[in-house]
Every structure is written in structure tokens, then in C-alpha cells.
């Protein structure tokens, strides 16, 4: 009797597997490759940038320019030689303050050849963890940029990879002084998890965790 039941169970299990029916305790089917989701974003959208509330990244550029200028002035005081003359770095103009930290891109909707502007608030996608002196994490409406006091830039590494490089004031521990007079300091944080920020080619909108932009 028991032998007959065992044979029947084995037969039904083999039949279910052949029909693609998941068995109890079987591992879930794997989700689509996250890199492919990022690849779809990069294929459909170009000129991906991030608009920020403040100007931490600009302060960093200005600080670099000041350091380069100080080095140029020091070299100018040395006796002349055959070295070429150094050109003073141009000082960049301050951009107008944006409304919120958001991603902006030129994207092409399925069935269209005309790019349109798509935007997505990144606080809908990123949260802030206090571990390791403060880190950006993937989180549904985690408002990580606000909590971390971050300004960010989007860097496309390859067709399926990217980096969101941020300067965050909410980091605990050592920071880079960006403006001594106003006591502004920040530390670098990187977010590069693929598949979090996506593009819906049917609607033409950026989204994450079901939160759609414009």
C-alpha cells in the first residue's frame, strides 16, 4: 500500500514539474536580471542628470578650482623655465536652485522617434541608513536625499551600470570642508544598485517601486 502511494507521489511530482507547476518548498523563479532593467533605461534615455536643491557639488568644483589656482600662483612665482604657461581655470556660474532632488532625462517612448523630458524624484527611490556613518539604500519613498542632506550626480558607467555619486552633509564622522565661512562640510556616498530606477517605454515615464515620475 505504502509503496503504491510513494510511486503515485513521485509520478505526480514529475508530471507537475513537466507542466511548470511550482512545488511546495521549491525556490521561486528568478526575477529579470537587474542589469537588463538598467540597460533598458540607458537604451531608452539619454542626457541623464540630477537636479539638486543646494550646490554642494558646485562648492566642490569651486574648491578644486581654488586649489588649482593656488598651485598655478605658486608655480608662477618660480623662476621662468621652458615649461608652457598655465591657464587659469574658468570659474563656473552658479546654477539656479532646482525645486527638488530629481532625475531628469531625454527619453523615447515606444513607437515614437521624438525624445521627451522625463523626471523622477529620487527620494521616492532612495532611503538613508545610519549604518557605516550613513549610507544611501534602495527604499520605497525613503527620502534618503533629504535625510542625508545630499546633492548627487548621475554617472553612466556602461550600458547596464551606473553610479549615483552624492555629497551628503548628514554623514557622521570625517567630512570634506566645502565652505569654511558657512561651515558646510560633506562626505561622498555612492549608490549603484541596478534595477531600482527603471523606465516604462509604454508610458514614457521613469519609475521606482511603482512610483512614477512625470
N, C-alpha and C positions, 0 to 999 in steps of 0.2 A: 504493500500500500504506500509506504513512505517513499519507496524507490520510484513508484509511478508518479507521485507528486513532485519529486525532485526533477524528474525528466520533463514533466509538464512545465515547471517554472523555468527551467533552462531554455526550453523551446520558446516560451512566450517572451523571455528576455531577449533572445536572439532575434525574434520577429520584431519586437519593439525597436531594437537598435537599428535594424534594417530599414524601418519606417521613419527613423529620425525622431522618435518619441523619447524625450529625456526620462531617465530612470531616477527614482528617488535616491538622493545622495550623490548623483552624478554631478561633476563640475559644470558650472554654467558655460554656455557658449561664449567665446571670447568676443569682446566688443571690437568695432572697427579700429584699426591702427590709428592712434592719436596723431602720429606724424602725417598721415594722409589727410586728416582734417585741417592741419596747419598748411599742408600743401595746397589744398583746395582754396584756403584763404589767400595764399600768396599767388596762386594762379588767377584768381578772380579779381584781386585787388592790388593796386599799386600805390605808391606815394603814401605809405602808411606812416602816420606821425601821431604824436600825443600832445594835446594841448593841456597846459598846466595852469593852476591857479596862481602860483607865485613864480619866482625867477631864480630858483636855486641853480639850475643848470647854466643860466646866463652869468650868475655870480662866479661859478666855477670857470667859465670861459674867460671872464674878466680877470680873475686871479691868475690864470695861466698867462694871459696877455701881459699883465703887470710884471710877472716873474721873467717873462721873455724880454720885456723892455729893460728891466734892471740888468739882465745879463748883457744885453746889447750896449747899454750905457757903460758897463764895466769894461767891455772889450774896446769901446770907443776911446777910453782913457789910456789904453795901452799904446806903445809906440807903433807907428804905421808899419805895415808889412805888405806882403803880396796877396794877402787874403782879400776876397771880394767884400765889398761894403755890405753891411747888414741893413735890411729894410725894416722899418718899424711896423709891427703888426697893426693892422687896421682894427679899430675899436668898433664892435658891433653895436647897432642900435638896439635899445630895449624894445621887445615886442609888447603889444598891448596885452593886458591881463585877460585871459580867457575866462569863460563862465564857469567851467568845471574841469577836472582832470578827465579827459575823454580821448578815445582813439578816433582818428579821422583818416579816411582812405578814399581813393577813387576806385569804385568797383563796377563791374559789368554784370548786369542781370542776365540770366539765362534767356536766350532768344533775342538779345539786344547786342548791338555793337557800340553803343554810346555809353561811356562811363558816367557814373553819377556819384555824388558825395554820400558816404555812409559814415555815421558816427555811433559811438557806443561809450557810455560812462564806464570807466574801468572799475569804479567802486562797486559795480554790480557783479564783478568777476573776481575781485581780489579781497582777501581779508588780511588781518595783521595778527601774527603770533608773537607772544613775548619771549619765546624760546630763542636761545642764541643771541640775546640782546636785541631781539626784534627782527622778524622776517616776514616777507610777503608770501602769502599762501593762496591757493585757489579756494574760493569760498563764495557761495551764493549771497550776494548783497552783503559782503563783509565789510565794505567801506574801509578797506585797508589803506588806501592812499590818504584818506582823511585822518585815520587813526595814527598812521606813521608820519604824517606831515611830509609827504613825498612829492617830488617832481620827477617825471620819468621821460625816457625817450625809447622809441621802438627801433631795434636793430635787427634787420633780417640777416641771419647767418647763412641760410641756404634755402632751398625750395621748401623744405619741411621743418626748418628750425629757426628759432628767433631768440632774442633776449630783450626783455624789458629792463633797462638799466635805470635805477632810481637813486636819487639823493634824498635821504629821509632824515628829518630832524628828530623824530621820535625814538631813534635808536639810543639805547643806554650804553654807556662806555665811551671809548675814544671816538672823536669825530674830527672832521676836517673843518677848520675855521674858514668860512666863506666871506664873512664881513665882520671884522673885529669891532668896528664902530657900533654896529647894531646888534652885536652878539649873536650872529647867525652862524650855526655850525650844523653839519650833516654828515652822514656816513652812507657809503654806497651799498645798495642792495640789488640783487638780481632775481628776476622771475623768468623762467624759461620752460615752464611745463607745457608741452604741446597739447592741442586738442581742447583747451579750455575756451579760448576765444575762437569763434567759428564764423563762417559766412554762409548764409542761406541764399543760394543762387536763384531760387524760385521767387522769393520776396525781395531780394536785393538788399538785405539788411544784415548787419553784424549782430551776433548774439552770444550769450554765455548763460548756462544754467537756465535756459528758457527765457531769459531777459533780453528783449530785442531793443536795438537802438533805432535811430531814425535813418 
